[in-house]
């Protein structure tokens, strides 16, 4: 292990026990990196670590600390000679952010500021930042490119992503010796095909697929489709759903690009999606097709703030990162259902 540690680039993964972070940890190991997980488990479960251990055949170095704790984060940088950081850790509930904006601004922005202060101090050059397609709002033209204008955020959570991008851009413009890429995710779904890790929503899921899975598992009575009168082919909202393992591999592509760059200071943005939108009804029909389960659903009114449709133009990711998605919507839903069956049987949800 010691000899491996001297040759394998170490990457701090903040929020590494979360949904996207844990899958990215797997992708990093598969690509020859050594993830160092930093997570306070405020929105994740320690059981994820045992799933990772089974998948990888060994334990990952993990620090149970808050990313806003300067002393604790400094200790991580001192103890681990790292080559980069992937920053997932953030409060992410849109509704809660509306109710508690100061908590969201402090948690999501202070952690980023601290990383940007520590990275040059410890000669860590590369940062991949977890951003979101929420920065586009409801775009006038589809698909959205990286040049699509950002619109005012609909929530403090969304605004922390836009401000986070601006903080990184301004820092790089000021010649901070950091190379950074912001990945604007679309809608991650699915789970690792082993069903050893996946999404663990707390309380009532706010997102469509986790809620749908709980309906299919008999934990909730029925699914409500919020709006069937949108200007879309079947009247339901359209999103770009990406398999979480594809998204995880996009982080590896971004990190590799940064590490291979001769620049000492750079900033770039990439959309990470499939390039194709799927409606709510299409997603339901696909789930029913791959599982054989009939999902009970009712039609309800639109929700305030919901975007009618959004999906990515992935040209830049394809040409700039050399990244393309490999997994279909059907595969993502199959993996998600396998995971739901696993956690239902062990009463994790």
Phi and psi in degrees as GROMACS dihedral restraints (atoms count N, CA, C in turn):
[ dihedral_restraints ]
;  ai    aj    ak    al  type     phi  dphi    fc
    3     4     5     6     1   -64.5    20    10
    4     5     6     7     1   -41.2    20    10
    6     7     8     9     1   -66.9    20    10
    7     8     9    10     1   -35.9    20    10
    9    10    11    12     1   -64.0    20    10
   10    11    12    13     1   -39.3    20    10
   12    13    14    15     1   -63.6    20    10
   13    14    15    16     1   -30.1    20    10
   15    16    17    18     1   -78.0    20    10
   16    17    18    19     1   -18.5    20    10
   18    19    20    21     1  -110.7    20    10
   19    20    21    22     1   -19.9    20    10
   21    22    23    24     1   -94.2    20    10
   22    23    24    25     1   122.0    20    10
   24    25    26    27     1   -61.6    20    10
   25    26    27    28     1   129.1    20    10
   27    28    29    30     1   -91.6    20    10
   28    29    30    31     1   138.7    20    10
   30    31    32    33     1  -129.0    20    10
   31    32    33    34     1   120.4    20    10
   33    34    35    36     1   -71.0    20    10
   34    35    36    37     1   128.4    20    10
   36    37    38    39     1  -118.0    20    10
   37    38    39    40     1    97.8    20    10
   39    40    41    42     1   -74.6    20    10
   40    41    42    43     1   139.5    20    10
   42    43    44    45     1    67.9    20    10
   43    44    45    46     1    29.4    20    10
   45    46    47    48     1   -71.9    20    10
   46    47    48    49     1    -9.7    20    10
   48    49    50    51     1   -96.1    20    10
   49    50    51    52     1    -0.3    20    10
   51    52    53    54     1   -77.7    20    10
   52    53    54    55     1  -177.9    20    10
   54    55    56    57     1   -58.0    20    10
   55    56    57    58     1   -59.6    20    10
   57    58    59    60     1   -75.1    20    10
   58    59    60    61     1   -38.3    20    10
   60    61    62    63     1   -60.8    20    10
   61    62    63    64     1   -42.4    20    10
   63    64    65    66     1   -67.0    20    10
   64    65    66    67     1   -39.3    20    10
   66    67    68    69     1   -69.0    20    10
   67    68    69    70     1   -33.9    20    10
   69    70    71    72     1   -68.2    20    10
   70    71    72    73     1   -34.2    20    10
   72    73    74    75     1   -59.0    20    10
   73    74    75    76     1   -41.6    20    10
   75    76    77    78     1   -63.2    20    10
   76    77    78    79     1   -47.1    20    10
   78    79    80    81     1   -62.3    20    10
   79    80    81    82     1   -36.8    20    10
   81    82    83    84     1   -62.9    20    10
   82    83    84    85     1   -47.0    20    10
   84    85    86    87     1   -61.6    20    10
   85    86    87    88     1   -43.1    20    10
   87    88    89    90     1   -62.7    20    10
   88    89    90    91     1   -26.4    20    10
   90    91    92    93     1   -93.9    20    10
   91    92    93    94     1     2.6    20    10
   93    94    95    96     1    95.4    20    10
   94    95    96    97     1    17.3    20    10
   96    97    98    99     1  -105.5    20    10
   97    98    99   100     1   164.6    20    10
   99   100   101   102     1  -117.9    20    10
  100   101   102   103     1   102.1    20    10
  102   103   104   105     1   -73.0    20    10
  103   104   105   106     1   138.3    20    10
  105   106   107   108     1  -112.3    20    10
  106   107   108   109     1   107.4    20    10
  108   109   110   111     1   -81.7    20    10
  109   110   111   112     1   130.8    20    10
  111   112   113   114     1  -123.4    20    10
  112   113   114   115     1   117.5    20    10
  114   115   116   117     1  -157.2    20    10
  115   116   117   118     1   137.3    20    10
  117   118   119   120     1   -96.5    20    10
  118   119   120   121     1     2.7    20    10
  120   121   122   123     1    59.2    20    10
  121   122   123   124     1    28.0    20    10
  123   124   125   126     1   -73.5    20    10
  124   125   126   127     1   -24.4    20    10
  126   127   128   129     1  -137.6    20    10
  127   128   129   130     1    29.2    20    10
  129   130   131   132     1  -150.9    20    10
  130   131   132   133     1   173.1    20    10
  132   133   134   135     1  -118.8    20    10
  133   134   135   136     1   137.9    20    10
  135   136   137   138     1   -59.3    20    10
  136   137   138   139     1   -22.3    20    10
  138   139   140   141     1   -60.4    20    10
  139   140   141   142     1   -22.8    20    10
  141   142   143   144     1   -58.4    20    10
  142   143   144   145     1   -34.8    20    10
  144   145   146   147     1   -63.6    20    10
  145   146   147   148     1   -35.4    20    10
  147   148   149   150     1   -71.3    20    10
  148   149   150   151     1   -34.3    20    10
  150   151   152   153     1   -63.3    20    10
  151   152   153   154     1   -43.6    20    10
  153   154   155   156     1   -62.4    20    10
  154   155   156   157     1   -40.9    20    10
  156   157   158   159     1   -61.3    20    10
  157   158   159   160     1   -40.8    20    10
  159   160   161   162     1   -67.7    20    10
  160   161   162   163     1   -42.4    20    10
  162   163   164   165     1   -63.6    20    10
  163   164   165   166     1   -44.3    20    10
  165   166   167   168     1   -92.5    20    10
  166   167   168   169     1   -15.4    20    10
  168   169   170   171     1    81.0    20    10
  169   170   171   172     1     9.9    20    10
  171   172   173   174     1  -164.8    20    10
  172   173   174   175     1   163.5    20    10
  174   175   176   177     1   -81.2    20    10
  175   176   177   178     1   148.4    20    10
  177   178   179   180     1   -97.5    20    10
  178   179   180   181     1   145.6    20    10
  180   181   182   183     1   -62.1    20    10
  181   182   183   184     1   125.8    20    10
  183   184   185   186     1  -134.2    20    10
  184   185   186   187     1   134.1    20    10
  186   187   188   189     1  -113.2    20    10
  187   188   189   190     1   120.0    20    10
  189   190   191   192     1   -90.9    20    10
  190   191   192   193     1    85.5    20    10
  192   193   194   195     1  -142.5    20    10
  193   194   195   196     1   164.0    20    10
  195   196   197   198     1   -87.7    20    10
  196   197   198   199     1   133.6    20    10
  198   199   200   201     1   -68.8    20    10
  199   200   201   202     1    -9.5    20    10
  201   202   203   204     1   -94.0    20    10
  202   203   204   205     1    -0.6    20    10
  204   205   206   207     1   -86.3    20    10
  205   206   207   208     1   101.3    20    10
  207   208   209   210     1   -59.5    20    10
  208   209   210   211     1   -45.8    20    10
  210   211   212   213     1   -63.1    20    10
  211   212   213   214     1   -43.9    20    10
  213   214   215   216     1   -67.6    20    10
  214   215   216   217     1   -42.2    20    10
  216   217   218   219     1   -67.1    20    10
  217   218   219   220     1   -37.8    20    10
  219   220   221   222     1   -60.0    20    10
  220   221   222   223     1   -39.5    20    10
  222   223   224   225     1   -63.5    20    10
  223   224   225   226     1   -39.0    20    10
  225   226   227   228     1   -60.9    20    10
  226   227   228   229     1   -47.1    20    10
  228   229   230   231     1   -63.9    20    10
  229   230   231   232     1   -34.5    20    10
  231   232   233   234     1   -72.2    20    10
  232   233   234   235     1   -37.2    20    10
  234   235   236   237     1   -82.6    20    10
  235   236   237   238     1   -27.4    20    10
  237   238   239   240     1  -119.1    20    10
  238   239   240   241     1   119.3    20    10
  240   241   242   243     1   -81.6    20    10
  241   242   243   244     1    99.1    20    10
  243   244   245   246     1  -104.2    20    10
  244   245   246   247     1   154.3    20    10
  246   247   248   249     1  -100.5    20    10
  247   248   249   250     1   -10.9    20    10
  249   250   251   252     1  -175.5    20    10
  250   251   252   253     1   172.5    20    10
  252   253   254   255     1  -134.2    20    10
  253   254   255   256     1   135.4    20    10
  255   256   257   258     1  -113.1    20    10
  256   257   258   259     1   119.1    20    10
  258   259   260   261     1  -105.6    20    10
  259   260   261   262     1    99.2    20    10
  261   262   263   264     1   -98.7    20    10
  262   263   264   265     1   -32.3    20    10
  264   265   266   267     1   -55.7    20    10
  265   266   267   268     1   120.9    20    10
  267   268   269   270     1  -171.3    20    10
  268   269   270   271     1   148.6    20    10
  270   271   272   273     1   -72.8    20    10
  271   272   273   274     1   139.4    20    10
  273   274   275   276     1  -136.3    20    10
  274   275   276   277     1     6.1    20    10
  276   277   278   279     1   -84.2    20    10
  277   278   279   280     1   114.2    20    10
  279   280   281   282     1   -57.7    20    10
  280   281   282   283     1   -49.1    20    10
  282   283   284   285     1   -61.4    20    10
  283   284   285   286     1   -43.0    20    10
  285   286   287   288     1   -63.5    20    10
  286   287   288   289     1   -35.7    20    10
  288   289   290   291     1   -65.1    20    10
  289   290   291   292     1   -31.7    20    10
  291   292   293   294     1   -67.4    20    10
  292   293   294   295     1   -36.5    20    10
  294   295   296   297     1   -80.1    20    10
  295   296   297   298     1   -30.5    20    10
  297   298   299   300     1  -130.7    20    10
  298   299   300   301     1    63.4    20    10
  300   301   302   303     1   -62.0    20    10
  301   302   303   304     1   -40.1    20    10
  303   304   305   306     1   -63.9    20    10
  304   305   306   307     1   -37.9    20    10
  306   307   308   309     1   -60.9    20    10
  307   308   309   310     1   -42.2    20    10
  309   310   311   312     1   -68.6    20    10
  310   311   312   313     1   -44.5    20    10
  312   313   314   315     1   -62.8    20    10
  313   314   315   316     1   -43.0    20    10
  315   316   317   318     1   -65.9    20    10
  316   317   318   319     1   -49.2    20    10
  318   319   320   321     1   -66.5    20    10
  319   320   321   322     1   -48.6    20    10
  321   322   323   324     1   -76.6    20    10
  322   323   324   325     1   -32.9    20    10
  324   325   326   327     1   -91.8    20    10
  325   326   327   328     1   -38.2    20    10
  327   328   329   330     1   -62.9    20    10
  328   329   330   331     1   -36.8    20    10
  330   331   332   333     1   -65.1    20    10
  331   332   333   334     1   -38.4    20    10
  333   334   335   336     1   -68.0    20    10
  334   335   336   337     1   -44.3    20    10
  336   337   338   339     1   -58.9    20    10
  337   338   339   340     1   -42.0    20    10
  339   340   341   342     1   -63.7    20    10
  340   341   342   343     1   -42.8    20    10
  342   343   344   345     1   -60.9    20    10
  343   344   345   346     1   -43.1    20    10
  345   346   347   348     1   -68.4    20    10
  346   347   348   349     1   -21.9    20    10
  348   349   350   351     1   -81.7    20    10
  349   350   351   352     1   -38.5    20    10
  351   352   353   354     1   -79.2    20    10
  352   353   354   355     1   -34.4    20    10
  354   355   356   357     1   -58.7    20    10
  355   356   357   358     1   -49.4    20    10
  357   358   359   360     1   -64.7    20    10
  358   359   360   361     1   -34.3    20    10
  360   361   362   363     1   -61.0    20    10
  361   362   363   364     1   -33.7    20    10
  363   364   365   366     1  -111.3    20    10
  364   365   366   367     1    20.1    20    10
  366   367   368   369     1    54.8    20    10
  367   368   369   370     1    42.8    20    10
  369   370   371   372     1  -100.5    20    10
  370   371   372   373     1   114.4    20    10
  372   373   374   375     1   -87.4    20    10
  373   374   375   376     1   -27.4    20    10
  375   376   377   378     1  -115.7    20    10
  376   377   378   379     1   133.1    20    10
  378   379   380   381     1  -132.1    20    10
  379   380   381   382     1   128.0    20    10
  381   382   383   384     1  -111.0    20    10
  382   383   384   385     1   123.3    20    10
  384   385   386   387     1  -107.1    20    10
  385   386   387   388     1   132.1    20    10
  387   388   389   390     1   -79.9    20    10
  388   389   390   391     1   103.3    20    10
  390   391   392   393     1  -110.4    20    10
  391   392   393   394     1  -161.7    20    10
  393   394   395   396     1  -156.2    20    10
  394   395   396   397     1   151.0    20    10
  396   397   398   399     1   -71.6    20    10
  397   398   399   400     1    -5.0    20    10
  399   400   401   402     1   -61.2    20    10
  400   401   402   403     1   -21.4    20    10
  402   403   404   405     1   -66.1    20    10
  403   404   405   406     1   -16.6    20    10
  405   406   407   408     1   -86.8    20    10
  406   407   408   409     1   -16.2    20    10
  408   409   410   411     1    59.1    20    10
  409   410   411   412     1  -141.6    20    10
  411   412   413   414     1   -97.0    20    10
  412   413   414   415     1    98.8    20    10
  414   415   416   417     1   -69.3    20    10
  415   416   417   418     1   152.8    20    10
  417   418   419   420     1   -74.6    20    10
  418   419   420   421     1   -31.5    20    10
  420   421   422   423     1  -125.5    20    10
  421   422   423   424     1   142.9    20    10
  423   424   425   426     1  -123.4    20    10
  424   425   426   427     1   151.0    20    10
  426   427   428   429     1   -72.7    20    10
  427   428   429   430     1   165.5    20    10
  429   430   431   432     1   -86.0    20    10
  430   431   432   433     1   137.0    20    10
  432   433   434   435     1  -105.1    20    10
  433   434   435   436     1   174.1    20    10
  435   436   437   438     1   -66.7    20    10
  436   437   438   439     1   -15.6    20    10
  438   439   440   441     1   -91.9    20    10
  439   440   441   442     1    -5.3    20    10
  441   442   443   444     1   -58.2    20    10
  442   443   444   445     1   130.6    20    10
  444   445   446   447     1   -59.6    20    10
  445   446   447   448     1   137.6    20    10
  447   448   449   450     1   -73.1    20    10
  448   449   450   451     1   141.6    20    10
  450   451   452   453     1  -109.1    20    10
  451   452   453   454     1   158.9    20    10
  453   454   455   456     1   -53.4    20    10
  454   455   456   457     1   134.6    20    10
  456   457   458   459     1   -64.5    20    10
  457   458   459   460     1   148.2    20    10
  459   460   461   462     1   -87.2    20    10
  460   461   462   463     1    -6.3    20    10
  462   463   464   465     1  -154.3    20    10
  463   464   465   466     1   156.8    20    10
  465   466   467   468     1   -56.6    20    10
  466   467   468   469     1   -36.4    20    10
  468   469   470   471     1   -57.5    20    10
  469   470   471   472     1   -51.4    20    10
  471   472   473   474     1   -60.0    20    10
  472   473   474   475     1   -36.8    20    10
  474   475   476   477     1   -67.0    20    10
  475   476   477   478     1   -33.3    20    10
  477   478   479   480     1   -64.2    20    10
  478   479   480   481     1   -30.7    20    10
  480   481   482   483     1   -70.3    20    10
  481   482   483   484     1   -44.2    20    10
  483   484   485   486     1   -63.9    20    10
  484   485   486   487     1   -45.1    20    10
  486   487   488   489     1   -65.4    20    10
  487   488   489   490     1   -38.4    20    10
  489   490   491   492     1   -58.9    20    10
  490   491   492   493     1   -44.8    20    10
  492   493   494   495     1   -57.6    20    10
  493   494   495   496     1   -44.7    20    10
  495   496   497   498     1   -65.2    20    10
  496   497   498   499     1   -38.8    20    10
  498   499   500   501     1   -61.2    20    10
  499   500   501   502     1   -44.8    20    10
  501   502   503   504     1   -65.6    20    10
  502   503   504   505     1   -46.4    20    10
  504   505   506   507     1   -58.3    20    10
  505   506   507   508     1   -47.3    20    10
  507   508   509   510     1   -65.6    20    10
  508   509   510   511     1   -36.2    20    10
  510   511   512   513     1   -66.1    20    10
  511   512   513   514     1   -41.8    20    10
  513   514   515   516     1   -67.8    20    10
  514   515   516   517     1   -39.2    20    10
  516   517   518   519     1   -60.1    20    10
  517   518   519   520     1   -33.5    20    10
  519   520   521   522     1   -82.0    20    10
  520   521   522   523     1    10.6    20    10
  522   523   524   525     1    69.6    20    10
  523   524   525   526     1    26.7    20    10
  525   526   527   528     1   -60.7    20    10
  526   527   528   529     1   131.2    20    10
  528   529   530   531     1   -75.5    20    10
  529   530   531   532     1    66.9    20    10
  531   532   533   534     1  -135.0    20    10
  532   533   534   535     1   135.6    20    10
  534   535   536   537     1  -103.4    20    10
  535   536   537   538     1   124.4    20    10
  537   538   539   540     1  -136.2    20    10
  538   539   540   541     1   145.5    20    10
  540   541   542   543     1  -129.8    20    10
  541   542   543   544     1   130.5    20    10
  543   544   545   546     1   -99.5    20    10
  544   545   546   547     1   126.6    20    10
  546   547   548   549     1  -103.4    20    10
  547   548   549   550     1   118.2    20    10
  549   550   551   552     1   -91.2    20    10
  550   551   552   553     1    98.6    20    10
  552   553   554   555     1   -71.7    20    10
  553   554   555   556     1   150.5    20    10
  555   556   557   558     1   -97.2    20    10
  556   557   558   559     1  -121.9    20    10
  558   559   560   561     1  -112.0    20    10
  559   560   561   562     1    96.0    20    10
  561   562   563   564     1   -74.2    20    10
  562   563   564   565     1   133.0    20    10
  564   565   566   567     1  -140.4    20    10
  565   566   567   568     1   177.7    20    10
  567   568   569   570     1    96.4    20    10
  568   569   570   571     1  -163.7    20    10
  570   571   572   573     1  -166.1    20    10
  571   572   573   574     1   167.5    20    10
  573   574   575   576     1   -61.4    20    10
  574   575   576   577     1   138.6    20    10
  576   577   578   579     1   -61.3    20    10
  577   578   579   580     1   -18.4    20    10
  579   580   581   582     1   -73.1    20    10
  580   581   582   583     1   -15.6    20    10
  582   583   584   585     1    62.0    20    10
  583   584   585   586     1    25.0    20    10
  585   586   587   588     1   -93.9    20    10
  586   587   588   589     1   -21.3    20    10
  588   589   590   591     1  -139.0    20    10
  589   590   591   592     1   153.4    20    10
  591   592   593   594     1  -177.8    20    10
  592   593   594   595     1  -165.4    20    10
  594   595   596   597     1   -82.4    20    10
  595   596   597   598     1   133.4    20    10
  597   598   599   600     1  -121.6    20    10
  598   599   600   601     1    79.5    20    10
  600   601   602   603     1   -67.6    20    10
  601   602   603   604     1   144.0    20    10
  603   604   605   606     1  -100.8    20    10
  604   605   606   607     1   135.8    20    10
  606   607   608   609     1    70.3    20    10
  607   608   609   610     1  -148.1    20    10
  609   610   611   612     1   -79.6    20    10
  610   611   612   613     1   120.8    20    10
  612   613   614   615     1   -61.5    20    10
  613   614   615   616     1   137.1    20    10
  615   616   617   618     1   -89.4    20    10
  616   617   618   619     1   -19.0    20    10
  618   619   620   621     1   -98.8    20    10
  619   620   621   622     1   154.3    20    10
  621   622   623   624     1   -60.5    20    10
  622   623   624   625     1   -52.9    20    10
  624   625   626   627     1   -66.6    20    10
  625   626   627   628     1   -46.4    20    10
  627   628   629   630     1   -59.0    20    10
  628   629   630   631     1   -37.1    20    10
  630   631   632   633     1   -66.9    20    10
  631   632   633   634     1   -45.7    20    10
  633   634   635   636     1   -56.9    20    10
  634   635   636   637     1   -42.5    20    10
  636   637   638   639     1   -62.9    20    10
  637   638   639   640     1   -38.9    20    10
  639   640   641   642     1   -70.6    20    10
  640   641   642   643     1   -31.8    20    10
  642   643   644   645     1   -65.5    20    10
  643   644   645   646     1   -46.2    20    10
  645   646   647   648     1   -61.3    20    10
  646   647   648   649     1   -33.1    20    10
  648   649   650   651     1   -82.9    20    10
  649   650   651   652     1    -2.1    20    10
  651   652   653   654     1    83.2    20    10
  652   653   654   655     1    11.6    20    10
  654   655   656   657     1   -86.6    20    10
  655   656   657   658     1   -18.7    20    10
  657   658   659   660     1  -134.3    20    10
  658   659   660   661     1   150.9    20    10
  660   661   662   663     1   -69.8    20    10
  661   662   663   664     1   -47.2    20    10
  663   664   665   666     1  -161.0    20    10
  664   665   666   667     1   165.6    20    10
  666   667   668   669     1   -98.7    20    10
  667   668   669   670     1   137.6    20    10
  669   670   671   672     1  -103.7    20    10
  670   671   672   673     1   125.7    20    10
  672   673   674   675     1   -88.2    20    10
  673   674   675   676     1   117.2    20    10
  675   676   677   678     1   -86.5    20    10
  676   677   678   679     1    89.6    20    10
  678   679   680   681     1   100.0    20    10
  679   680   681   682     1   121.6    20    10
  681   682   683   684     1  -129.6    20    10
  682   683   684   685     1    23.1    20    10
  684   685   686   687     1  -123.0    20    10
  685   686   687   688     1    25.0    20    10
  687   688   689   690     1   -73.9    20    10
  688   689   690   691     1   162.5    20    10
  690   691   692   693     1   -82.4    20    10
  691   692   693   694     1    64.9    20    10
  693   694   695   696     1  -132.5    20    10
  694   695   696   697     1   165.5    20    10
  696   697   698   699     1   -54.0    20    10
  697   698   699   700     1   -38.9    20    10
  699   700   701   702     1  -112.8    20    10
  700   701   702   703     1     8.9    20    10
  702   703   704   705     1    85.9    20    10
  703   704   705   706     1    -7.3    20    10
  705   706   707   708     1  -103.4    20    10
  706   707   708   709     1   158.3    20    10
  708   709   710   711     1   -64.8    20    10
  709   710   711   712     1   150.7    20    10
  711   712   713   714     1  -116.9    20    10
  712   713   714   715     1   134.2    20    10
  714   715   716   717     1  -134.3    20    10
  715   716   717   718     1   163.5    20    10
  717   718   719   720     1  -102.3    20    10
  718   719   720   721     1   101.7    20    10
  720   721   722   723     1   -93.0    20    10
  721   722   723   724     1   124.5    20    10
  723   724   725   726     1  -118.9    20    10
  724   725   726   727     1   136.8    20    10
  726   727   728   729     1   -63.6    20    10
  727   728   729   730     1   134.9    20    10
  729   730   731   732     1   -61.1    20    10
  730   731   732   733     1   -28.4    20    10
  732   733   734   735     1   -73.6    20    10
  733   734   735   736     1   -32.8    20    10
  735   736   737   738     1   -63.8    20    10
  736   737   738   739     1   -45.6    20    10
  738   739   740   741     1   -60.3    20    10
  739   740   741   742     1   -41.7    20    10
  741   742   743   744     1   -59.3    20    10
  742   743   744   745     1   -43.3    20    10
  744   745   746   747     1   -68.9    20    10
  745   746   747   748     1   -26.1    20    10
  747   748   749   750     1   -63.2    20    10
  748   749   750   751     1   -34.9    20    10
  750   751   752   753     1   -65.7    20    10
  751   752   753   754     1   -37.6    20    10
  753   754   755   756     1   -64.7    20    10
  754   755   756   757     1   -42.0    20    10
  756   757   758   759     1   -61.3    20    10
  757   758   759   760     1   -43.0    20    10
  759   760   761   762     1   -65.0    20    10
  760   761   762   763     1   -44.4    20    10
  762   763   764   765     1   -62.9    20    10
  763   764   765   766     1   -41.7    20    10
  765   766   767   768     1   -63.8    20    10
  766   767   768   769     1   -41.8    20    10
  768   769   770   771     1   -60.0    20    10
  769   770   771   772     1   -45.1    20    10
  771   772   773   774     1   -63.8    20    10
  772   773   774   775     1   -46.7    20    10
  774   775   776   777     1   -65.5    20    10
  775   776   777   778     1   -27.4    20    10
  777   778   779   780     1   -88.9    20    10
  778   779   780   781     1    -6.1    20    10
  780   781   782   783     1   -80.4    20    10
  781   782   783   784     1   138.0    20    10
  783   784   785   786     1   -82.1    20    10
  784   785   786   787     1   -10.5    20    10
  786   787   788   789     1   -67.4    20    10
  787   788   789   790     1   149.3    20    10
  789   790   791   792     1   -97.4    20    10
  790   791   792   793     1   -15.9    20    10
  792   793   794   795     1  -148.3    20    10
  793   794   795   796     1   115.3    20    10
  795   796   797   798     1  -155.1    20    10
  796   797   798   799     1   159.8    20    10
  798   799   800   801     1  -145.6    20    10
  799   800   801   802     1   134.0    20    10
  801   802   803   804     1  -146.9    20    10
  802   803   804   805     1   164.1    20    10
  804   805   806   807     1  -130.0    20    10
  805   806   807   808     1   140.3    20    10
  807   808   809   810     1  -137.7    20    10
  808   809   810   811     1   135.9    20    10
  810   811   812   813     1   -75.4    20    10
  811   812   813   814     1   134.8    20    10
  813   814   815   816     1  -122.5    20    10
  814   815   816   817     1   100.2    20    10
  816   817   818   819     1  -151.9    20    10
  817   818   819   820     1  -168.4    20    10
  819   820   821   822     1   -94.0    20    10
  820   821   822   823     1   -18.4    20    10
  822   823   824   825     1    87.5    20    10
  823   824   825   826     1     6.2    20    10
  825   826   827   828     1  -136.5    20    10
  826   827   828   829     1   135.1    20    10
  828   829   830   831     1   -92.8    20    10
  829   830   831   832     1   146.9    20    10
  831   832   833   834     1  -128.4    20    10
  832   833   834   835     1   137.3    20    10
  834   835   836   837     1   -79.6    20    10
  835   836   837   838     1   165.6    20    10
  837   838   839   840     1   -58.6    20    10
  838   839   840   841     1   -44.6    20    10
  840   841   842   843     1   -66.0    20    10
  841   842   843   844     1   -37.6    20    10
  843   844   845   846     1   -63.5    20    10
  844   845   846   847     1   -40.7    20    10
  846   847   848   849     1   -63.8    20    10
  847   848   849   850     1   -44.6    20    10
  849   850   851   852     1   -60.8    20    10
  850   851   852   853     1   -45.9    20    10
  852   853   854   855     1   -63.3    20    10
  853   854   855   856     1   -38.4    20    10
  855   856   857   858     1   -65.8    20    10
  856   857   858   859     1   -42.3    20    10
  858   859   860   861     1   -61.4    20    10
  859   860   861   862     1   -45.1    20    10
  861   862   863   864     1   -62.7    20    10
  862   863   864   865     1   -35.9    20    10
  864   865   866   867     1   -67.7    20    10
  865   866   867   868     1   -42.9    20    10
  867   868   869   870     1   -82.2    20    10
  868   869   870   871     1   -20.0    20    10
  870   871   872   873     1  -109.4    20    10
  871   872   873   874     1   -20.2    20    10
  873   874   875   876     1    75.9    20    10
  874   875   876   877     1    11.7    20    10
  876   877   878   879     1  -100.1    20    10
  877   878   879   880     1   132.9    20    10
  879   880   881   882     1   -88.7    20    10
  880   881   882   883     1   122.1    20    10
  882   883   884   885     1   -92.4    20    10
  883   884   885   886     1   120.5    20    10
  885   886   887   888     1   -73.9    20    10
  886   887   888   889     1   128.4    20    10
  888   889   890   891     1  -144.1    20    10
  889   890   891   892     1   155.0    20    10
  891   892   893   894     1  -124.4    20    10
  892   893   894   895     1   159.5    20    10
  894   895   896   897     1   -97.8    20    10
  895   896   897   898     1   130.1    20    10
  897   898   899   900     1  -126.4    20    10
  898   899   900   901     1   176.3    20    10
  900   901   902   903     1   -70.5    20    10
  901   902   903   904     1   162.6    20    10
  903   904   905   906     1   -60.7    20    10
  904   905   906   907     1   151.9    20    10
  906   907   908   909     1   -95.8    20    10
  907   908   909   910     1   139.1    20    10
  909   910   911   912     1   -59.4    20    10
  910   911   912   913     1   135.2    20    10
  912   913   914   915     1    88.3    20    10
  913   914   915   916     1   -10.2    20    10
  915   916   917   918     1   -71.3    20    10
  916   917   918   919     1   135.7    20    10
  918   919   920   921     1   -81.0    20    10
  919   920   921   922     1   139.6    20    10
  921   922   923   924     1   -65.6    20    10
  922   923   924   925     1   -52.2    20    10
  924   925   926   927     1  -157.2    20    10
  925   926   927   928     1   144.5    20    10
  927   928   929   930     1  -157.2    20    10
  928   929   930   931     1   136.1    20    10
  930   931   932   933     1  -153.5    20    10
  931   932   933   934     1   161.8    20    10
  933   934   935   936     1   -92.8    20    10
  934   935   936   937     1   146.7    20    10
  936   937   938   939     1   -89.3    20    10
  937   938   939   940     1   119.4    20    10
  939   940   941   942     1  -104.6    20    10
  940   941   942   943     1    16.3    20    10
  942   943   944   945     1   -58.3    20    10
  943   944   945   946     1   -45.0    20    10
  945   946   947   948     1   -65.2    20    10
  946   947   948   949     1   -40.9    20    10
  948   949   950   951     1   -64.1    20    10
  949   950   951   952     1   -37.7    20    10
  951   952   953   954     1   -67.1    20    10
  952   953   954   955     1   -46.0    20    10
  954   955   956   957     1   -83.2    20    10
  955   956   957   958     1   -38.2    20    10
  957   958   959   960     1   -85.0    20    10
  958   959   960   961     1   -37.7    20    10
  960   961   962   963     1  -100.6    20    10
  961   962   963   964     1   -14.4    20    10
  963   964   965   966     1    66.9    20    10
  964   965   966   967     1    29.9    20    10
  966   967   968   969     1  -113.1    20    10
  967   968   969   970     1   131.5    20    10
  969   970   971   972     1  -137.9    20    10
  970   971   972   973     1   148.2    20    10
  972   973   974   975     1   -70.6    20    10
  973   974   975   976     1   148.9    20    10
  975   976   977   978     1  -115.5    20    10
  976   977   978   979     1   -11.9    20    10
  978   979   980   981     1  -118.0    20    10
  979   980   981   982     1   143.1    20    10
  981   982   983   984     1   -87.6    20    10
  982   983   984   985     1   169.1    20    10
  984   985   986   987     1   -60.8    20    10
  985   986   987   988     1   -41.8    20    10
  987   988   989   990     1   -61.4    20    10
  988   989   990   991     1   -40.8    20    10
  990   991   992   993     1   -66.7    20    10
  991   992   993   994     1   -41.1    20    10
  993   994   995   996     1   -62.5    20    10
  994   995   996   997     1   -42.6    20    10
  996   997   998   999     1   -71.5    20    10
  997   998   999  1000     1   -33.8    20    10
  999  1000  1001  1002     1   -63.4    20    10
 1000  1001  1002  1003     1   -45.7    20    10
 1002  1003  1004  1005     1   -66.1    20    10
 1003  1004  1005  1006     1   -38.8    20    10
 1005  1006  1007  1008     1   -64.0    20    10
 1006  1007  1008  1009     1   -40.6    20    10
 1008  1009  1010  1011     1   -68.7    20    10
 1009  1010  1011  1012     1   -38.6    20    10
 1011  1012  1013  1014     1   -60.2    20    10
 1012  1013  1014  1015     1   -41.6    20    10
 1014  1015  1016  1017     1   -65.4    20    10
 1015  1016  1017  1018     1   -44.2    20    10
 1017  1018  1019  1020     1   -60.6    20    10
 1018  1019  1020  1021     1   -41.1    20    10
 1020  1021  1022  1023     1   -61.9    20    10
 1021  1022  1023  1024     1   -39.5    20    10
 1023  1024  1025  1026     1   -63.5    20    10
 1024  1025  1026  1027     1   -49.5    20    10
 1026  1027  1028  1029     1   -74.0    20    10
 1027  1028  1029  1030     1   -26.9    20    10
 1029  1030  1031  1032     1   -66.5    20    10
 1030  1031  1032  1033     1   -38.2    20    10
 1032  1033  1034  1035     1   -71.6    20    10
 1033  1034  1035  1036     1   -23.0    20    10
 1035  1036  1037  1038     1  -107.5    20    10
 1036  1037  1038  1039     1     8.7    20    10
 1038  1039  1040  1041     1    56.8    20    10
 1039  1040  1041  1042     1    42.2    20    10
 1041  1042  1043  1044     1   -85.6    20    10
 1042  1043  1044  1045     1   -15.9    20    10
